[in-house]
Structures are given as structure tokens and as C-alpha cells.
Amino acid sequence: MSQTHHTVTEELKISADKLVDTIRDLLHSGNVTHVVIKNHEGHTIFEIPVTVGLIGFVLAPMLAAIGALAVYAADYTIVVTRSEPPPVV
């Protein structure tokens, strides 16, 4: 019997000075499949579909771009989608 993973979505409200570090930590956690960064008005300003290949190849330039965004607003919301194993019953 195989176990299927399910997705969990959470929102993190953070300040601009923690934006890059938070994204870096999320991408390195391993179970994140999608990240959306929204500004204080709720508009999506950056969307990242996360794959294993993406992390190694695009991480540094992507974090630089996210860092450049951080100067435009004080607060951000990060919407994170994670793939997690089902709860043990």
C-alpha cells in the first residue's frame, strides 16, 4: 500500500528585512513545492514553482531578485505550498 502526499498551504507575514533569508530557508527545507510573494496590498509580485533542479540552478539569481524587491515595501506575505506525507492514523 503506497502513501500519497498531500499539500499544505500556509501564509507567513514578514518584514522586508527578513524576506530573502525566509525564502532561502523555505527553499532549503526540501518539502516546499510552490512559493508566492505578495506585497502589503495582496498583489502577487513573485511566484516560484519549486523543483529540485530549480534550487541548484536558479537559487542565487532568484534570491538577488527577491532582495531587490524588498526595498519597495515594508511588509510581505509569503504563501508556501508544501508536500507532506499524510498523517499517521
N, C-alpha and C positions, 0 to 999 in steps of 0.2 A: 504494500500500500504506500503510495507516494504522497508526500505532503506538498501542498501548493502554498506558495507565498501569497500574502495579501498586502495591500498597500495601506499605508497610514499617512495622513496629511496633517501637518502642524504648521502653525504660524508663529514666527519669532519676531518680536518688535525690538529693534536695536537702534543704537545711535550710529551716526556716520563713522565715528572713530573706531567702531568695532566691526564694521561691515566686512572688510577684507579678511580679517582673522576668523570671523564667524564662517564665512563662505569656505575658506581654506579648511577649517576643521570639519565642516559638513562634508566636503568632497572627499576628505581622507577617511571618513568614518566607514565607508565601504558599502553601506546599505541604502544610500541616497540614490534615487533614480531621476529626480527632477527638482530643479530649484528655480523659483521665480522671485525676483526682487521688485518690490513695489515702493514707490515714493510715498511721502506723507499724505498725498491726496488719493492714494489707492491705485494709481496708474502703474501698469507694468512697464518697467524700464529695462529689464534684462531677464532673459529666460534661458536656462541652461538644461538641456536634456543630458543627463549624465550617463556615460558608458565607460567601461574600463579603459578603452583606447583613448577616450577624450581626456581622462585625467592626466595621463602621462604626456600627451602630445600638446595639449592646449592650455594646461593649467596656468603657467606663468603669464602669458599674454592676457588671458582672461582675467586673472586677478589684477593685473595692471589696469585693465579697462574698468573693472569694478572700482578700483581705488580712485580713478579719475571721476567716476560718478559720485563718489562720496562727498565731493566738495560742493555739490549742487543742492543738497538738502540736509537737514539735521537728523531726521529720523527716517527709518526704513522698516518695511515689513518683509521678512523672508518667508515664503511659503515653500515648505520642504515636503516632498513625497518620498517615502521610504518603502522599501520592500522588506517585509518581515515575515518570519515563519508564523503560522497560525498558533494561537495559544494552546498550550497543552491542556487537554481536558481530563 
